[in-house]
Structure formats: C-alpha cells, structure tokens
Amino acid sequence: MSGDNRFLGLFYLSPFIIGLLVFTALPFLASLYLSFTNYNLMNEPVFTGLQNYIRLFTNDRTFRKSLWVTLIYVFTTVPLKLVFALFMAVILNYKLKFINVFRTAYYVPSILGGSIAIAVLWRYIFADVGLVNMGLTMLGFEPVNWFGDPTNALFTITLLRLWQFGSAMVIFLAALQSIDKTLYEAASIDGAGKWTSFVYITLPLITPVIFFNLIMQMVQAFQEFNGPYIITQGGPLKSTYLLPIYIYDEAFKRFDMGYASAIAWVLFLIIMALTLIAFWSSRHWVYYAGDKRS
Amino acid sequence: MRTMFMTAALFAATSLSTAFASDLRMSWWGSDDRHVATQQALKVCGTKFGHTIAPEFTGFQGHQEKIATQLAGRTEADIMQVNWPWLPLFTKNGDGFADLNQYKDIIDLTQWSKSDLDSGSVKGKLNGISVSTTGRVFMFNKTTYDKAGIPIPKTWEELIAAAPKMKEKLGKEYFPFEGAALDARLMVILRTTQKTGKDLIDPATNKVAWSEAELAEGLEFYKTLVDKGVIESWKQVAAGGNTPLHENQKWAKGQIAGTYQWDSTYGKIATPMEKGQELVPVKLLTIEGAKTDGVYRKPSMLFSISRNSKDPKGAAQVLNCLLNDPEAVKIMGATRGIPSSKVALDTLTKEGKIKPVQLEAYKRVMEPTSPGVSPLNEHPRVTEVFDTNFEAFAYGQQSSKEAATEIIAGINQALTGI
C-alpha cells in the first residue's frame, strides 16, 4: 500500500472508531470506575471500594426481586419468540400468492414494536376496558386484569416482545431459503415426511442461525426497557420491574450513579456468563458447513 | 470635530449595548399554553435588556433527569424552572444554584413574602425564587353528585356515606372519589397530618414525625375507603393501565366523581370532562378533633439561575422581568398558577387574567392551616419506600402495622445524612 493510501482505510473508519471510543468504550470503563464510588451527579465521585456491590448482594431486596423478574422474562420470551419466529418463517417460506405482502406485514411489528407509541397503544389495548377485554366479554369470558394482577402483568409485557418477532423471522427465512432443495428431494425419495425432513434436515442446517438469534434475542431481552417502563412502570408489586428500569431509577430518579453502575455491571456479567454458556453449549448442537461430526 | 464626536458617541453606545447584551438560555417544563406565553414574555424581556434568550421547554416527564444531567455536565440553562422538592437533591449545601441574594439590586425581592423567600433558601442562600404556590385541594364533579342527589361532602364521614348512595342511584361503576399511588399517599398524609397535627417528616430531626400506630391508622383509613366503595382499589386502578386522571375515561364520564389534586391542575383535569359536567374545588375535608387543616401547600416551582452562568446579572434581569415586570407578567398570565410576586398578582387581578375558579382553588390552598411541608416528603428515596410498602399493604401482602413499621424505618434510614 502506498504511503498516501496507508491511512485511507483508517480515515474512512475513523467516524465509527471515534464514536465507539467516545460513546461506548469510555462510558463502559467510566461506569466500571463509578460502580466503586458514591456519585450523585452533583459532587465529585468518592471512592468507596466494594460498598455498592456489598449492598447489592446483602441488603437490597429490590435487586433480588428485579433480578428474578428479569430472569423469568428472559427465559420466557427468548424461547417463545424463537419458536414463534421460526414457525412463521417456515409458513412464509411456502410459495403462496402475495407472499411478499405477508412477509412485509409480519415484519412491520418489529419496526414499530420498540416504540413508545406502541407501548402506549398496548396499555390501552390491555386496559380493563380495552379492546382485549371487550373481545373476551363478547365471547362470554370474564374480563382479565392484565396490568393490575402481578401474575398477569409480566405476561402482558412478554406478549409485546413476542409481537416483535419480525427481525428474528427474517433471519430464519433467509436461512431456510439457503438450504439446498436437493436434500429435501433425496429425503422424500427415501420416504421422509415433512416433519421428518424438518427435524433432520431443516433444523440441523439452520442451527448457526438459531444460535445467532438466541444470543441476539437474549441480549436484547436483558436490556428491555421501553415496554414495561411505559406500560406498567415496573408494577404492580414490582412484578415487571426489570433490571434496566431499576438501573434507570437509581441513576436518574434517585441520582445514585455509583449504585446504578454497580447494578449495570452485574447485569453485564450475567449476560456475559449466559452468552459464554451458550457458546460452550453450541459445540454440542450447532452444525456448520464442513463440520466433520456425524 | 463634530463628526468625530458623533462617531465616538455612536461607538461608545454600541460598545455599551454589546457589553451588556448576552446570549442566554432558559429551560422549563409545562404544557402548550405555558410554552407559548413564556416564549412571548422572553422576547419582551430580551428586547428590554438587549439579551437573546433561547427557550428550552419540555413536558414534566423526564425534565428532572434532563436538569440533573445538565447540572452534572455544567451545561444547564442560565435560567431554570426548578421543582421545589428538587432542592435537597441538587443543592444540598446551597451551592447548586446561584445565590439570588447577590442580585437583589436587580431582582426586586421585596415582592415576595418572607416565607416564600425562606422556601427557596438553602443554608441562607436564595437558590430559587418562588413563582407560585400550589397545594392539594379537593375537587368534586358537582354534576354527578347532583344526579345522585347527594350534597358535596364536607367531611371524610360524609364522603364515605356518599358511596353507597351514589352506587344505588347511578350504578356500581360510580365512585365518589379516587386515589392510588401518589394521590393515595398524599391522602394518607393529609388524614394523618389532620389527626396528629404533624407533617410526615419532622424538619428538626429529618425523621418521620409519626408513630407506627398513627401511620398504621392512616393506612387503615385508605383501606376503609376501598372497602366501602369510595375509591377503586389500587389493583383496579392498575388494571386501567395507571392512566393519569385527565386521560381516564371514567373521570371524563363522571363515574369517578372526586379527586385530591394540585390546584394548578384544575384546567387540565376539567377540560377532558364530558360536556355539561361541572368540577368544583372545595374546602379540605375535615375530621372531628382535627389538630390542623393539614393543607399540603408548597411553592409549585422556583426560578433559579445557574451557578455556571456567564452572565448571572443578565439572567437576573430577565428573571426579574418575567416575574415582576407588568408587561411580561400580563403575557405569562396564570400559566404557572397564581403568582407569588405581589406586583404580578396585583397586575393579573386588575387585568382580570385569573379565572374565578382558579382564584377559588387558590383560596382553598392559601386559607387552611398547615404544620408546614418538608421538601423531603417528595425526596425520591422517601417516596420509593412509602409507595413500595403502601402498595404491598394495598394488595394485602402486608398488614397496616407491618407497612407502617417498614415505611418509618425505611424513610429514617434513607434520610440519614441528608
């Protein structure tokens, strides 16, 4: 590479690199430092060692409750969303009339789903006198207390996330379309039915994509904020009080930035640990092209 | 020579005006009418002093977070509208904002009462000047009460007695009153203050002034209101999506016929009511043997000047203009409630800029007695402890005694060192 062009690539990349350093790397490291301090925004941070972490694990019922709710939320939404997205992708992989219209229509909620407007809409749809209860009443069922009952509130929030299955679905769809059709023909000649073909051909061949979606969806689910914050504000009885809401409240409502940073780091480590477990387990169930395993 | 003199004079005049002209910023929260009025008033005040003032306005939601972030980054506006309970958060020692006493030659502080000035002072430093005073008042839907043939209640007992009559006459979906979350908390605080004659927090000790038994009784009173059908249960309110009153269909239809709200919200909650419904502010409900009326009265908001302002004197000129200059005051009207400044109140009264119903609500706030309200009542750690345990009690997960014990211990712990 000539001297003139040596730094050209770096120059083109510099907006991204600068953005990454200033808006991601620096706050990331700053939050680690702040997690060991008492910092209320108005005064300089005061180093307090492990005090925030000790308080978190020994004297904070809200954290324990919030962590439990977050884990339930993640372990419910991620598998359900993956199964549903794959199910829809399989259906939309058939050659049907107007299939592109259907594909677009099913993808739309993913674009809108995370928005404030949809969260507000959700609040009205599932309100005591909302559309869902009106429908249930018309069908002869008792109306359900979706937001007021702690056992239902998390489920209602979960539904909002499931509704945004489009992005995972599109990735599954692309994977399904890349499978060599001759494999299905060969299986069919050998007498395999559709279900057998799906289990023994489709699923193994798309395991890399399942793995990718699993990681992405898990990370996103751990960071869910908009839906529960707008719809239930974490209630009732903190039944939808996910850790990101707790972090936000500690940081911007109670101005305990040090403590909020400590919670954020615990959340980060949990995500990191689960991701590493997923990577470790992937050796046993994810198959790549050229894989020698039988 | 004459030309030289004229040129010199012109140069001097230009230099003089540019020396005092500043680019300032002012931030506030509010609704559309406040945004429009404040921007117009800023233009007037800016022209008077040669300043350019950039407006920064939002709704209340998220404004505290915005101000906190700006203060931390020292990028806050020169003039800020600040919520009174934020003082202990942002200016613990009185150093969070500029001391307005330093600019008393610019700001006419004689227009405020001593108590107004005291309420904006932290450790002797005037960190904010009271824009208006607000308080919680009872407001009832007169139309619904008339339909049910019930007089508007004057005591808590009459309110409780209204529930069965209203339901019998109009249907079980009717409630003579409402209260959950913040409204319920302030209702319990009012009732307990009336009974004990003390505010929640003792300003002398920064600890809860009530005994467990006194607070437990207040919590039990809330339960009585739910059990007797006076208010919807906390669970039922949550079922509606915790919608604010002015967005609540039951309120708009008159099925919820009473509330305990800030007087300044009259317009906001009266507007969505269906046509023909009349909302009236009334005196605080009383209780036999009450030691005080217990009114929850406080500065609704303050105007503060940034300690980092490059031109605090210019900011003080604008602040004084907005609050004391008749021309600006007329433009601002009552968009921030009834003004605390005497000259502003006189101006608006003479001009007929205050609606009679606003004045009525204001009277309901200013007349009753009160032991005083601590800004720490609304400290986020205090409200978190109170609301968490109160909600657990409302959902039947704690007894009133357990909730009271937890609330008092939690608040006392939270306030240690504040």
Boltz contact constraints between the chains, C-beta under 6 A:
constraints:
  - contact:
      token1: [A, 41]
      token2: [B, 68]
      max_distance: 6.0
  - contact:
      token1: [A, 41]
      token2: [B, 72]
      max_distance: 6.0
  - contact:
      token1: [A, 123]
      token2: [B, 241]
      max_distance: 6.0
  - contact:
      token1: [A, 127]
      token2: [B, 240]
      max_distance: 6.0
  - contact:
      token1: [A, 127]
      token2: [B, 241]
      max_distance: 6.0
  - contact:
      token1: [A, 128]
      token2: [B, 239]
      max_distance: 6.0
  - contact:
      token1: [A, 128]
      token2: [B, 240]
      max_distance: 6.0
  - contact:
      token1: [A, 145]
      token2: [B, 239]
      max_distance: 6.0
  - contact:
      token1: [A, 147]
      token2: [B, 238]
      max_distance: 6.0
  - contact:
      token1: [A, 147]
      token2: [B, 239]
      max_distance: 6.0
  - contact:
      token1: [A, 147]
      token2: [B, 241]
      max_distance: 6.0
  - contact:
      token1: [A, 148]
      token2: [B, 235]
      max_distance: 6.0
  - contact:
      token1: [A, 148]
      token2: [B, 238]
      max_distance: 6.0
  - contact:
      token1: [A, 148]
      token2: [B, 239]
      max_distance: 6.0
  - contact:
      token1: [A, 236]
      token2: [B, 238]
      max_distance: 6.0
  - contact:
      token1: [A, 237]
      token2: [B, 395]
      max_distance: 6.0
  - contact:
      token1: [A, 252]
      token2: [B, 65]
      max_distance: 6.0
  - contact:
      token1: [A, 253]
      token2: [B, 380]
      max_distance: 6.0
  - contact:
      token1: [A, 254]
      token2: [B, 380]
      max_distance: 6.0
  - contact:
      token1: [A, 254]
      token2: [B, 381]
      max_distance: 6.0
